[in-house]
Amino acid sequence: MSTLLISIASFIVAISIIVTVHEYGHFIVARILGVKVLRFSVGFGKPLIKYISPRSHVEYVVAALPLGGYVKMLDEREGKVLPSEQDLAFNRKPAGTRIAVVAAGPLFNFIFAIFAYACMYMVGVQGVLPEIGKVEKDSLAYQSGLEKGDVITHINKQPVSTWEDASIEIINQGLKTGVVSLQKKDISNQITEVKIDLSDTKMLLDEGSPLEKIGIEPWRLSLEAKLGKFTKDSEAKRQGLKYGDAILTANGKLMTDWASWVEVVQRHPGKTINLEILRDGQKMFMTLTPDTHMENGQEVGRIGAYPWINEFEREKRLVTIQEGYWDAVNKGMVKTLDMTVLTVKLLGKLITGQASVKNISGPISIAEYAGISAVLGLATFLSTLAIISISIGILNLLPIPILDGGHLLYYFAELVKGSPVSEATQLMGQKIGIFMLAGLMSLAFYNDLQRVFS
């Protein structure tokens, strides 16, 4: 399956799960509190699947456009209600009941995030040890005393096990204190503490990785110009190359790494390359003619070989975190709380102009991330689901009319003033809300397209 199809399928699955959870929150609390539900729909537009419960008469729908969903409740503002059912209408319920029904959607998003993170920890999440591969000269990291080979163990006394943990904690502590203390272990196992000034919030929250901004490049496996596994119809294997062959030179040019070797192969579709290789300690000379393959409308060479991986170095830096049921649930709650607080902080910085609006992503980026996470495995996909669910929960709680947060604002105002907000005010709020959401979505799509075409 192509990358595009995987991304689209993963996006549809992710959004469908999260929307179903969100709408189920509204649905189940409405039913519990005595509000009559007419329809539960996952997706918009033409119904693809429809089922009417013979007991509750609720219409369950899966619709054609899987980009949202809704729960339709009995409401006098949307149609006639029989006198015998007026006490079941949403608009007739006390403000406290309406608040509970509306707040249940975002609440279920946070509950689902806890569940997804807990499952992730039970499955086992794999990451890379936070070992520094390179420090840029004159960067913040360089000035603080960080060096190549250092392993970060704690950030502001918080233990970190992987680069993902470290990156999130650097942003979190940078926003919290401005000065981040890193405890590191150097190549001689000596433990020291260094401090990095991250009070420049705009720099920290600009587009890109926080590690790059402070001058850190994580350790990465160095790929030699050495052949690993072959594809089924490998041209390299057919022409005599073997697993473990190291490419020393190609047409007289020294091959320093896998990238330099790939570049030569791609530039020689159907053309002979003179090779000097090292096989079992012996130097050999041979020729290779790459197969011709069309890529983005251009002919490129291809030989059907993967790079040789130094499994010992790789395994030494892989970290697997796996927990039992209760520890996983506890870690899921902590992770959900941490990510929620961090997301709210970042949102606040966006609103005040202290963070780049380029960090706002739309459906294209979400689909791409979902596709990548699906390929990387169940644990990574669960983590992506949790992050999207938290984001949707927070977004829906924003006090923007037409969102759950806008409705909650009206109902809390009703509690304070003792009477409902006027229909004219609500109508004006809906227009403002539509305008604000349209602007936000336009910005998100623009950022997505910029990433695609840059």
VEXDREN-2710 file (C-alpha; in Angstrom, 1 decimal):
% VEXDREN-2710
k/r/px/py/pz
1/MET/0.0/0.0/0.0
2/SER/1.4/3.4/-0.9
3/THR/2.3/6.0/1.7
4/LEU/-0.6/8.3/0.6
5/LEU/-3.2/5.5/1.0
6/ILE/-1.7/4.5/4.4
7/SER/-1.9/8.2/5.6
8/ILE/-5.5/8.6/4.3
9/ALA/-6.6/5.3/5.9
10/SER/-4.9/6.0/9.2
11/PHE/-6.4/9.5/9.3
12/ILE/-9.9/8.2/8.7
13/VAL/-9.5/5.5/11.4
14/ALA/-8.0/8.0/13.9
15/ILE/-10.6/10.7/13.4
16/SER/-13.4/8.2/13.4
17/ILE/-12.3/6.7/16.7
18/ILE/-11.8/10.1/18.4
19/VAL/-15.1/11.6/17.0
20/THR/-17.0/8.5/18.1
21/VAL/-15.6/8.8/21.6
22/HIS/-16.4/12.5/21.8
23/GLU/-19.9/12.1/20.6
24/TYR/-20.5/9.1/22.8
25/GLY/-19.7/11.3/25.8
26/HIS/-22.5/13.7/24.8
27/PHE/-24.8/10.7/24.0
28/ILE/-24.4/8.6/27.1
29/VAL/-24.6/11.6/29.6
30/ALA/-27.7/12.9/27.7
31/ARG/-29.4/9.5/28.1
32/ILE/-28.4/9.2/31.8
33/LEU/-29.8/12.7/32.6
34/GLY/-33.1/12.1/30.8
35/VAL/-32.6/13.9/27.5
36/LYS/-34.1/12.1/24.5
37/VAL/-31.6/11.4/21.8
38/LEU/-32.9/11.2/18.2
39/ARG/-29.7/10.4/16.2
40/PHE/-26.0/9.4/16.9
41/SER/-24.0/10.1/13.7
42/VAL/-20.3/9.4/13.0
43/GLY/-19.5/11.5/10.0
44/PHE/-21.6/14.0/8.0
45/GLY/-23.5/13.9/4.7
46/LYS/-25.3/10.9/3.1
47/PRO/-25.8/7.9/5.5
48/LEU/-23.8/4.8/4.5
49/ILE/-25.1/2.7/7.4
50/LYS/-28.3/3.3/9.3
51/TYR/-29.8/1.4/12.3
52/ILE/-32.8/2.4/14.4
53/SER/-32.9/0.8/17.9
54/PRO/-36.3/-0.9/18.4
55/ARG/-36.1/-0.1/22.2
56/SER/-34.8/3.5/22.3
57/HIS/-35.7/4.5/18.8
58/VAL/-32.3/6.2/18.5
59/GLU/-31.1/6.3/14.9
60/TYR/-27.4/5.3/14.6
61/VAL/-25.7/6.5/11.5
62/VAL/-22.3/6.1/9.8
63/ALA/-22.1/8.9/7.2
64/ALA/-20.0/9.5/4.1
65/LEU/-17.8/12.3/5.2
66/PRO/-15.7/11.0/8.2
67/LEU/-14.5/14.4/9.4
68/GLY/-16.8/14.8/12.4
69/GLY/-20.0/13.7/13.9
70/TYR/-23.0/14.8/16.0
71/VAL/-25.7/13.8/18.5
72/LYS/-29.1/15.1/17.7
73/MET/-31.3/15.6/20.8
74/LEU/-34.9/16.4/21.2
75/ASP/-35.0/20.3/21.3
76/GLU/-37.9/22.7/20.8
77/ARG/-35.6/25.1/19.0
78/GLU/-35.1/22.6/16.2
79/GLY/-38.6/21.3/15.7
80/LYS/-42.0/20.6/17.2
81/VAL/-42.0/18.5/20.4
82/LEU/-45.0/16.6/21.6
83/PRO/-46.4/17.9/25.0
84/SER/-45.9/14.4/26.4
85/GLU/-42.1/14.6/25.6
86/GLN/-41.4/18.2/26.6
87/ASP/-39.7/17.1/29.8
88/LEU/-37.3/15.1/27.6
89/ALA/-36.2/18.1/25.5
90/PHE/-32.7/19.4/25.9
91/ASN/-33.7/23.0/26.0
92/ARG/-36.1/22.3/28.9
93/LYS/-33.4/20.8/31.1
94/PRO/-31.8/22.9/33.9
95/ALA/-28.5/24.7/33.0
96/GLY/-26.5/22.3/35.1
97/THR/-27.8/19.3/33.1
98/ARG/-27.0/21.0/29.8
99/ILE/-23.5/21.9/31.1
100/ALA/-22.9/18.2/32.0
101/VAL/-24.1/17.0/28.6
102/VAL/-22.0/19.5/26.6
103/ALA/-18.9/19.0/28.8
104/ALA/-19.1/15.2/28.5
105/GLY/-17.7/15.2/24.9
106/PRO/-14.4/16.9/25.7
107/LEU/-14.2/15.0/29.0
108/PHE/-14.5/11.7/27.1
109/ASN/-11.6/12.8/24.9
110/PHE/-9.4/13.2/27.9
111/ILE/-10.6/9.8/29.3
112/PHE/-9.8/8.2/26.0
113/ALA/-6.3/9.7/26.0
114/ILE/-5.7/8.1/29.4
115/PHE/-6.9/4.8/27.9
116/ALA/-4.7/5.1/24.8
117/TYR/-1.6/6.0/26.8
118/ALA/-2.2/3.2/29.2
119/CYS/-2.6/0.7/26.3
120/MET/0.6/2.2/24.8
121/TYR/2.6/1.5/28.0
122/MET/1.1/-2.0/28.3
123/VAL/2.0/-2.8/24.7
124/GLY/5.5/-1.4/25.3
125/VAL/6.7/1.9/23.9
126/GLN/10.2/2.0/22.3
127/GLY/12.4/5.1/22.1
128/VAL/16.0/6.1/21.7
129/LEU/18.3/6.8/24.6
130/PRO/18.8/10.6/25.0
131/GLU/22.4/10.5/23.9
132/ILE/23.9/13.6/22.2
133/GLY/25.3/12.9/18.7
134/LYS/26.5/16.4/18.0
135/VAL/26.6/19.9/19.6
136/GLU/26.6/22.9/17.3
137/LYS/29.4/25.4/18.1
138/ASP/28.4/28.6/19.9
139/SER/24.9/27.2/20.5
140/LEU/23.1/27.4/23.8
141/ALA/23.9/23.7/24.4
142/TYR/27.6/24.3/23.6
143/GLN/27.8/27.3/25.9
144/SER/26.2/25.3/28.7
145/GLY/28.9/22.6/28.5
146/LEU/27.0/19.8/26.8
147/GLU/29.2/17.5/24.6
148/LYS/28.9/14.7/22.1
149/GLY/28.4/11.4/23.9
150/ASP/26.6/12.9/26.9
151/VAL/23.4/11.1/28.0
152/ILE/20.7/13.3/29.5
153/THR/19.2/11.6/32.6
154/HIS/17.2/14.3/34.3
155/ILE/15.6/17.7/33.3
156/ASN/14.8/19.9/36.3
157/LYS/15.0/16.8/38.5
158/GLN/12.5/14.9/36.3
159/PRO/13.9/11.6/34.9
160/VAL/13.9/11.2/31.2
161/SER/14.4/7.9/29.3
162/THR/14.0/8.8/25.7
163/TRP/14.5/11.7/23.3
164/GLU/10.8/12.1/23.1
165/ASP/10.5/12.5/26.9
166/ALA/13.5/14.9/26.8
167/SER/12.1/17.1/24.0
168/ILE/8.7/17.5/25.7
169/GLU/10.3/18.2/29.1
170/ILE/12.7/20.8/27.7
171/ILE/9.7/22.7/26.3
172/ASN/7.6/22.2/29.4
173/GLN/10.3/23.3/31.8
174/GLY/11.4/26.1/29.5
175/LEU/7.9/27.6/29.6
176/LYS/7.6/26.9/33.4
177/THR/10.9/28.3/34.7
178/GLY/12.9/29.8/31.8
179/VAL/16.1/28.1/33.0
180/VAL/16.4/24.4/32.4
181/SER/18.7/22.2/34.4
182/LEU/20.0/19.1/32.6
183/GLN/21.7/16.3/34.5
184/LYS/24.0/14.5/32.2
185/LYS/26.3/11.4/32.2
186/ASP/29.4/11.7/30.0
187/ILE/31.3/9.0/28.3
188/SER/33.4/8.3/31.5
189/ASN/30.1/7.9/33.4
190/GLN/30.7/11.1/35.4
191/ILE/27.4/12.8/36.3
192/THR/27.2/16.6/36.2
193/GLU/24.5/19.3/35.9
194/VAL/24.4/22.1/33.4
195/LYS/21.9/25.0/32.9
196/ILE/20.4/26.4/29.7
197/ASP/18.6/29.7/29.6
198/LEU/15.4/29.2/27.6
199/SER/13.6/32.4/28.7
200/ASP/13.4/33.4/25.0
201/THR/9.9/31.8/24.6
202/LYS/9.5/32.9/21.0
203/MET/12.7/31.1/20.0
204/LEU/11.8/28.0/21.9
205/LEU/8.3/27.8/20.3
206/ASP/9.3/28.7/16.8
207/GLU/8.8/26.2/14.1
208/GLY/11.1/23.2/14.3
209/SER/12.6/20.9/16.9
210/PRO/13.5/22.4/20.3
211/LEU/16.7/20.3/20.2
212/GLU/17.8/22.0/17.0
213/LYS/17.1/25.4/18.4
214/ILE/19.4/24.8/21.4
215/GLY/22.1/23.2/19.2
216/ILE/21.7/19.5/20.0
217/GLU/21.7/16.8/17.4
218/PRO/20.5/13.4/18.8
219/TRP/22.7/10.3/18.3
220/ARG/21.8/8.6/15.1
221/LEU/23.0/5.3/13.7
222/SER/25.8/5.9/11.2
223/LEU/25.0/4.1/8.0
224/GLU/28.1/2.9/6.2
225/ALA/28.2/2.3/2.5
226/LYS/27.7/-1.4/3.2
227/LEU/25.0/-3.7/1.8
228/GLY/22.4/-5.3/4.1
229/LYS/19.3/-7.2/3.1
230/PHE/18.2/-7.4/-0.6
231/THR/14.7/-7.0/-2.1
232/LYS/13.0/-9.9/-3.8
233/ASP/14.1/-8.9/-7.3
234/SER/17.4/-7.2/-6.4
235/GLU/19.5/-6.1/-9.2
236/ALA/22.6/-5.9/-6.9
237/LYS/22.1/-9.5/-5.9
238/ARG/21.6/-10.7/-9.5
239/GLN/24.8/-9.0/-10.5
240/GLY/26.9/-10.7/-7.8
241/LEU/26.9/-8.4/-4.8
242/LYS/26.4/-10.1/-1.4
243/TYR/25.2/-9.2/2.1
244/GLY/27.9/-7.4/4.0
245/ASP/29.8/-6.1/1.0
246/ALA/31.3/-2.7/1.8
247/ILE/31.5/-0.3/-1.1
248/LEU/34.9/1.4/-0.9
249/THR/34.8/3.4/-4.1
250/ALA/32.4/4.0/-7.0
251/ASN/33.9/5.2/-10.3
252/GLY/36.9/6.1/-8.3
253/LYS/35.0/8.2/-5.8
254/LEU/35.4/7.4/-2.1
255/MET/32.1/6.2/-0.5
256/THR/32.0/7.7/3.0
257/ASP/28.5/6.7/3.9
258/TRP/25.3/5.1/2.7
259/ALA/23.9/8.5/1.5
260/SER/26.9/9.1/-0.8
261/TRP/26.4/5.5/-2.3
262/VAL/22.7/6.1/-2.9
263/GLU/23.4/9.3/-4.7
264/VAL/25.8/7.6/-7.1
265/VAL/23.3/4.7/-7.8
266/GLN/20.4/7.2/-8.4
267/ARG/22.5/9.2/-10.9
268/HIS/23.4/6.1/-13.0
269/PRO/20.2/4.5/-14.2
270/GLY/21.1/1.9/-16.8
271/LYS/24.8/2.9/-16.7
272/THR/27.8/0.9/-15.5
273/ILE/29.4/1.8/-12.2
274/ASN/33.0/0.5/-11.5
275/LEU/33.2/-0.6/-7.9
276/GLU/35.9/-1.4/-5.4
277/ILE/34.4/-3.5/-2.6
278/LEU/35.6/-5.2/0.6
279/ARG/34.3/-8.7/1.1
280/ASP/35.4/-10.9/4.0
281/GLY/38.5/-8.8/4.4
282/GLN/39.5/-9.0/0.8
283/LYS/39.3/-6.1/-1.7
284/MET/37.6/-6.9/-5.0
285/PHE/36.8/-5.0/-8.2
286/MET/33.5/-5.4/-10.1
287/THR/30.9/-3.5/-12.1
288/LEU/27.2/-2.8/-11.4
289/THR/24.5/-1.5/-13.6
290/PRO/21.5/0.0/-11.7
291/ASP/18.0/-0.7/-12.9
292/THR/16.0/2.3/-14.3
293/HIS/13.1/3.5/-12.2
294/MET/10.8/6.5/-12.7
295/GLU/10.6/8.8/-9.7
296/ASN/8.8/12.2/-9.9
297/GLY/8.9/12.1/-13.6
298/GLN/12.7/11.5/-13.8
299/GLU/14.8/8.4/-14.4
300/VAL/16.8/7.2/-11.3
301/GLY/18.9/4.2/-10.6
302/ARG/17.9/1.5/-8.2
303/ILE/19.6/-1.8/-7.1
304/GLY/17.2/-3.2/-4.6
305/ALA/19.4/-3.2/-1.5
306/TYR/19.1/-1.9/2.1
307/PRO/21.9/-0.6/4.2
308/TRP/23.7/-2.8/6.7
309/ILE/22.7/-2.0/10.3
310/ASN/25.1/-2.3/13.2
311/GLU/22.6/-4.1/15.5
312/PHE/24.8/-4.0/18.5
313/GLU/25.1/-0.1/18.4
314/ARG/21.4/0.2/17.7
315/GLU/20.2/-2.2/20.4
316/LYS/22.5/-0.5/23.0
317/ARG/20.6/2.8/22.6
318/LEU/17.0/1.4/22.2
319/VAL/14.8/1.9/25.3
320/THR/11.6/-0.1/25.8
321/ILE/9.1/1.1/28.5
322/GLN/6.5/-1.6/29.3
323/GLU/4.3/-1.6/32.4
324/GLY/1.7/-3.8/34.1
325/TYR/-2.0/-2.8/34.1
326/TRP/-2.1/-0.4/37.2
327/ASP/1.3/1.2/36.5
328/ALA/0.3/1.7/32.9
329/VAL/-3.0/3.4/33.9
330/ASN/-1.1/5.6/36.4
331/LYS/1.4/6.6/33.7
332/GLY/-1.5/7.2/31.3
333/MET/-3.1/9.6/33.7
334/VAL/0.2/11.5/34.4
335/LYS/1.0/11.6/30.6
336/THR/-2.4/12.9/29.7
337/LEU/-2.2/15.6/32.4
338/ASP/1.3/16.6/31.3
339/MET/0.3/16.8/27.7
340/THR/-2.9/18.7/28.4
341/VAL/-1.1/21.3/30.5
342/LEU/1.7/21.7/27.9
343/THR/-0.9/22.0/25.1
344/VAL/-2.8/24.7/27.0
345/LYS/0.5/26.6/27.6
346/LEU/1.4/26.4/24.0
347/LEU/-2.1/27.6/23.0
348/GLY/-1.7/30.6/25.4
349/LYS/1.6/31.5/23.8
350/LEU/0.1/31.3/20.3
351/ILE/-2.7/33.6/21.3
352/THR/-0.3/36.1/22.9
353/GLY/2.1/35.9/19.8
354/GLN/4.9/34.3/21.7
355/ALA/4.8/31.1/19.6
356/SER/4.9/30.8/15.8
357/VAL/1.5/30.2/14.1
358/LYS/3.4/27.9/11.8
359/ASN/3.0/25.3/14.6
360/ILE/-0.7/25.0/13.8
361/SER/-1.4/21.9/11.8
362/GLY/-4.4/20.9/9.7
363/PRO/-5.8/17.7/8.4
364/ILE/-3.0/17.1/5.9
365/SER/-0.3/17.1/8.6
366/ILE/-2.5/15.1/10.9
367/ALA/-3.0/12.5/8.2
368/GLU/0.8/12.4/7.6
369/TYR/1.5/11.9/11.3
370/ALA/-1.2/9.2/11.6
371/GLY/0.2/7.4/8.6
372/ILE/3.8/7.5/9.9
373/SER/2.6/6.3/13.4
374/ALA/0.6/3.5/11.9
375/VAL/3.7/2.2/10.0
376/LEU/5.9/2.5/13.1
377/GLY/3.6/0.2/15.2
378/LEU/0.7/0.0/17.5
379/ALA/2.3/1.9/20.4
380/THR/3.2/4.9/18.3
381/PHE/-0.3/4.9/16.7
382/LEU/-1.9/4.9/20.2
383/SER/0.3/7.8/21.3
384/THR/-0.8/9.7/18.2
385/LEU/-4.5/9.0/19.0
386/ALA/-4.0/10.2/22.5
387/ILE/-2.4/13.5/21.4
388/ILE/-5.1/14.1/18.8
389/SER/-7.8/13.3/21.3
390/ILE/-6.3/15.8/23.8
391/SER/-6.1/18.5/21.2
392/ILE/-9.7/18.0/20.1
393/GLY/-10.8/18.0/23.8
394/ILE/-9.0/21.3/24.4
395/LEU/-10.1/22.9/21.1
396/ASN/-13.8/22.1/21.9
397/LEU/-13.5/23.7/25.3
398/LEU/-12.4/27.0/23.8
399/PRO/-15.1/29.7/24.5
400/ILE/-15.9/30.0/20.8
401/PRO/-19.6/30.0/19.8
402/ILE/-20.6/26.8/17.9
403/LEU/-18.0/24.8/19.8
404/ASP/-18.8/23.0/23.1
405/GLY/-16.9/25.7/25.0
406/GLY/-19.1/28.4/23.4
407/HIS/-22.3/26.6/24.6
408/LEU/-20.8/26.2/28.0
409/LEU/-20.1/29.9/28.1
410/TYR/-23.8/30.6/27.4
411/TYR/-25.0/28.2/30.1
412/PHE/-22.6/29.5/32.8
413/ALA/-23.8/33.0/31.9
414/GLU/-27.4/31.7/32.3
415/LEU/-26.5/30.4/35.8
416/VAL/-25.1/33.8/36.8
417/LYS/-27.9/36.0/35.3
418/GLY/-30.7/33.7/36.1
419/SER/-32.1/33.5/32.6
420/PRO/-31.0/32.1/29.2
421/VAL/-28.8/34.2/26.8
422/SER/-31.1/35.8/24.2
423/GLU/-31.4/34.1/20.8
424/ALA/-30.2/37.2/19.1
425/THR/-26.9/37.1/21.1
426/GLN/-26.5/33.4/20.4
427/LEU/-27.1/33.9/16.7
428/MET/-24.5/36.7/16.6
429/GLY/-22.1/34.4/18.5
430/GLN/-22.6/31.6/16.0
431/LYS/-21.6/34.0/13.1
432/ILE/-18.5/35.1/15.0
433/GLY/-17.7/31.5/15.8
434/ILE/-18.0/30.4/12.2
435/PHE/-15.8/33.3/11.1
436/MET/-13.1/32.4/13.8
437/LEU/-13.1/28.7/12.9
438/ALA/-12.9/29.4/9.2
439/GLY/-9.9/31.6/9.8
440/LEU/-8.3/29.0/12.0
441/MET/-8.9/26.2/9.4
442/SER/-7.6/28.4/6.6
443/LEU/-4.4/29.1/8.5
444/ALA/-4.0/25.3/9.3
445/PHE/-4.5/24.4/5.6
446/TYR/-2.0/27.1/4.5
447/ASN/0.6/25.8/6.9
448/ASP/0.0/22.2/5.6
449/LEU/0.4/23.3/2.0
450/GLN/3.5/25.3/2.9
451/ARG/5.0/22.1/4.4
452/VAL/4.0/20.0/1.5
453/PHE/5.5/22.3/-1.2
454/SER/8.5/23.6/0.7
END
